[in-house]
Amino acid sequence: MPRVLIVDDDPGILKLVQRALRPKGYEVFTATTGTEGLNQVQAEVPDIIVLDKMMPDIDGFEIARRLRREPAFAHIPIVILTGASELGDKLDAFNAGADDFLTKPFEVDELAARLAALLRRAEAFKAAKTQTLKTVDDARMIAVHSLRGGIGCSTMSVNLAYGLASLWQTPVLLMDMVMAAGQVAVMLNEPIRRSWSDLTTYEEGAYDLDALEGIMNRHESGLHFIAAPKDPIDAEEVGNDLLKRAVVMLKPRYEYMLADLPHDFSNITLDTLEAADTILLLLAPDLVSIRAASVTLSTYEELGFDNEKIKLILNTPLAYSTLSAKQIEEALHHPISLILPYSPKRFVSAINSGIPLLQSYPEDPVSVQIEDFAFRLSKESHQLIPPPSPSEAWLRVNTRLELFSATKRKEKRGIFSLSRN
């Protein structure tokens, strides 16, 4: 029987919710103040919590923030009720760590449906935590980088990680390394329950795998991610040695790890690039972006990075450009591995909804390109051996590969026939 705690100073709301939820199999606890609510959490450890924003002593946002700082309660789903529907309140709720947001007046059936959905997600998260992650070898690590912001690095990181998790249904970890302003959690429509900054409470080098699991977040797709801190001040406390040690500890536990990097060559960026098996360098078809890419490639060369591990991705955020892919390749003396077409509506919609493009529109031309690219970046052992229970993503890619191979065979037969005549 799910245990739900309702914290609201309105007796009418408490009675209404109790009457609606108890017949649906919920064990309901109530509190009328924030302080009482925090005490109830300690005493009852509910499966899910509903908080009113406005409270006579501690408001719902502050209660959520306090609970997210406690490892024992960090992953309990939280819904915040409020009388306002402004975007600012919704952002404040998610920044406080809430999983969902409901505006008063609300339908109790809608509240029950949202609670059920959050409980299913929480159960899936618990099940994933109890599974021991085992891999044949260390993770293939992919770093997404650019010296210029605003050209889709985080979008590429999120969709590529989602693509790999969907293809192979295997442990994939996405790490938001943009400490001061990371947006991975927002793009996955997930609250920031725990983040890298939670490791700073340990003495230097004292945290272990249990502590790392404690800051792990899980998307409904099965993708694991570690969020950047919510507060830039907290981000300043996250040192490079802390992140470097975490990467080393996590590599044997995942098949794939992706790092969304800041737009610089800080120590965090340099160490992550060094550890990466593949570097995806994003650029746009404009002179400023190409110059930044040129500087980046020169720096990679000075650092001694293998040229083969650097893949250029050309994103097209503008409807028109006078610079062609061929001109860009000649200017940079490096081939382009992937060209993403102009598709602003799809990308903006995905960002605003918090649903990765590959999840919401898997047949979109941009999704197809990213999904196929994820396959090409996969471990050779995965590419060569079909999975015992193929995912929908794998079936889509395999169909396209078979069609491509059939087309190539026809072209070869045509050439051979012409050479005989």
QUIPE-V307967 format. One record per residue. N is the residue number from 1. D_FIRST is the distance of its C-alpha to the first C-alpha in Angstrom with 1 decimal. Layout:
n:d_first
N:D_FIRST
N:D_FIRST
This chain:
n:d_first
1:0.0
2:3.9
3:6.4
4:9.6
5:13.0
6:15.8
7:19.3
8:22.0
9:25.1
10:25.2
11:23.9
12:24.0
13:21.8
14:19.1
15:19.4
16:19.4
17:16.3
18:14.3
19:15.7
20:14.9
21:11.3
22:10.0
23:11.3
24:9.6
25:6.1
26:5.8
27:6.4
28:10.0
29:12.7
30:16.3
31:19.6
32:23.0
33:24.9
34:24.6
35:25.4
36:22.7
37:20.2
38:21.4
39:21.2
40:17.5
41:16.7
42:18.7
43:17.1
44:13.4
45:13.3
46:10.7
47:9.5
48:11.7
49:14.5
50:16.6
51:20.2
52:23.2
53:26.3
54:28.6
55:27.9
56:30.5
57:30.5
58:28.7
59:27.9
60:24.8
61:26.9
62:27.8
63:24.3
64:23.3
65:26.4
66:25.9
67:22.3
68:23.8
69:26.4
70:24.1
71:23.2
72:20.1
73:18.7
74:20.8
75:18.3
76:15.5
77:15.7
78:17.6
79:18.7
80:21.8
81:23.0
82:26.8
83:29.5
84:31.7
85:31.7
86:34.4
87:34.2
88:34.8
89:31.6
90:29.6
91:31.4
92:30.9
93:27.1
94:27.0
95:29.6
96:27.4
97:24.7
98:22.4
99:20.7
100:21.3
101:23.4
102:23.3
103:26.3
104:26.5
105:26.7
106:23.9
107:22.2
108:18.7
109:18.1
110:19.4
111:17.1
112:14.0
113:15.7
114:16.5
115:13.1
116:11.9
117:15.1
118:14.7
119:11.3
120:13.0
121:16.0
122:14.3
123:12.9
124:16.5
125:17.9
126:16.2
127:17.4
128:20.8
129:21.1
130:20.7
131:23.4
132:26.9
133:29.1
134:32.3
135:35.4
136:38.8
137:40.6
138:40.2
139:38.8
140:41.2
141:41.3
142:42.3
143:43.4
144:43.8
145:46.6
146:49.2
147:51.4
148:51.0
149:47.8
150:46.6
151:47.3
152:43.8
153:43.0
154:39.4
155:39.0
156:40.6
157:38.4
158:35.1
159:36.2
160:37.8
161:34.8
162:32.6
163:35.3
164:35.5
165:31.7
166:31.8
167:34.9
168:34.1
169:30.2
170:30.9
171:30.3
172:32.0
173:32.1
174:33.5
175:34.9
176:35.9
177:39.1
178:40.3
179:39.4
180:40.8
181:39.6
182:37.2
183:35.5
184:33.5
185:30.0
186:31.3
187:32.5
188:29.1
189:27.4
190:25.4
191:25.1
192:27.0
193:24.4
194:26.8
195:30.3
196:33.5
197:34.3
198:31.5
199:33.6
200:36.4
201:34.8
202:35.8
203:39.4
204:41.4
205:40.5
206:38.0
207:34.7
208:33.4
209:31.2
210:28.0
211:29.2
212:29.9
213:26.5
214:25.2
215:27.2
216:26.3
217:24.7
218:23.5
219:24.3
220:22.4
221:25.4
222:24.8
223:27.7
224:27.5
225:29.4
226:30.6
227:31.3
228:34.4
229:34.2
230:33.6
231:36.5
232:40.0
233:40.8
234:37.9
235:39.3
236:42.6
237:41.0
238:39.9
239:42.8
240:44.2
241:44.0
242:40.2
243:39.7
244:42.2
245:40.6
246:37.1
247:38.7
248:40.3
249:37.1
250:35.0
251:37.7
252:37.0
253:33.3
254:33.7
255:35.9
256:36.6
257:36.7
258:37.9
259:39.2
260:39.8
261:42.9
262:44.6
263:47.9
264:50.1
265:51.4
266:49.7
267:49.0
268:45.3
269:46.7
270:49.5
271:47.4
272:44.8
273:47.6
274:49.2
275:46.1
276:45.4
277:46.5
278:46.9
279:47.7
280:47.2
281:49.7
282:49.1
283:51.9
284:52.9
285:56.3
286:58.0
287:60.6
288:58.5
289:55.6
290:58.1
291:59.9
292:56.7
293:55.9
294:59.4
295:59.1
296:55.7
297:57.3
298:60.3
299:58.0
300:56.1
301:59.5
302:60.6
303:57.4
304:58.3
305:55.3
306:55.9
307:56.8
308:54.8
309:51.5
310:52.0
311:50.9
312:52.0
313:49.7
314:51.5
315:49.2
316:50.9
317:49.7
318:52.9
319:54.1
320:57.6
321:59.2
322:62.7
323:61.7
324:60.9
325:58.8
326:62.0
327:63.6
328:60.6
329:60.7
330:64.4
331:64.1
332:61.4
333:62.8
334:59.3
335:57.8
336:54.8
337:51.9
338:49.9
339:50.8
340:48.2
341:49.6
342:49.6
343:46.2
344:45.3
345:43.2
346:40.8
347:40.4
348:40.1
349:37.5
350:35.5
351:35.8
352:34.9
353:31.8
354:30.6
355:30.5
356:33.0
357:35.9
358:35.3
359:31.8
360:32.8
361:36.2
362:36.6
363:39.8
364:41.5
365:44.8
366:43.7
367:40.4
368:42.4
369:44.7
370:42.1
371:40.1
372:43.4
373:44.3
374:41.1
375:42.1
376:45.5
377:44.2
378:42.0
379:42.9
380:45.7
381:43.6
382:41.0
383:43.7
384:45.6
385:42.9
386:40.7
387:37.0
388:35.7
389:33.1
390:34.8
391:32.8
392:33.8
393:35.5
394:37.5
395:38.5
396:39.8
397:41.8
398:43.1
399:44.3
400:46.2
401:47.7
402:48.9
403:50.4
404:52.1
405:53.5
406:54.8
407:56.5
408:58.1
409:59.4
410:61.0
411:62.6
412:64.1
413:65.5
414:67.1
415:68.7
416:70.0
417:71.4
418:73.2
419:74.7
420:76.2
421:77.9
